[in-house]
Amino acid sequence: MKVYRYQDTLHPGGDEDNPSAYVEVYLQTFDVLRETPKGIWIGYSNFSGWKRFVNLSAKKKYACLSEEDALISFKARKERQVEILEYQLRYAKEALAKAGYRRGK
C-alpha cells in the first residue's frame, strides 16, 4: 500500500532577478511499513531508516491515502503559509514605519 504527499521546492537562480529561478511541485510516494489501530507507519522500503507515524484519524496528516486528498492537503498548507507570511510582512512593515524607516533611504 502507498500513501502520498505533495511537496514544493524552490530552485533559486543566480540572484533574485534571475528568471531561471523556479518552484517545483511534486508528488512524493511512501510505502506503508506497518498498520496500527490508530494509524500507519510510513517510510521507504529500501531500508533508508526514515520512518514516520501518520495518525489516520487526525485532521492534518503528513501523508494521505489518495493523491486527490494529498493535493487538497498541499493546497491547505500553502494557503496557511501565505496567511502567516502576509501577517509577518505586515508586522515587519509596521515596525519599520514606527522606527521612521523610509524605503530607498
Phi, psi and omega in degrees: 000145181241154170230163192227150175209128173275139179230163173229150179223135175267125175255098186287154174268196180292321176211180187290343177269357184284118182289355180281351176288139180206162177254135177247132174249128183220157180263123178259137181243134179239152174272145172276116183275324183200145176253143176233171178299333183262342184177211183222153170260128180243160178176207178242136182281002178273016177062037179289345179093342180281130173210159183209144178271137176239115177280112185287346178266357180284152178290315178258123181241147178293322180221156185240161183283343178227156179295324180296314178294325178296322179291319177299316179298317179299313180298319178296318179297317181290323176298317179294321178298317178298316178302314181296314182293324176295320177298314181296323178294315177301316181297315181295318179296319178295318179297318178296319180297318180290336178273002178081021180277135173237131183300135178089001180237000000 
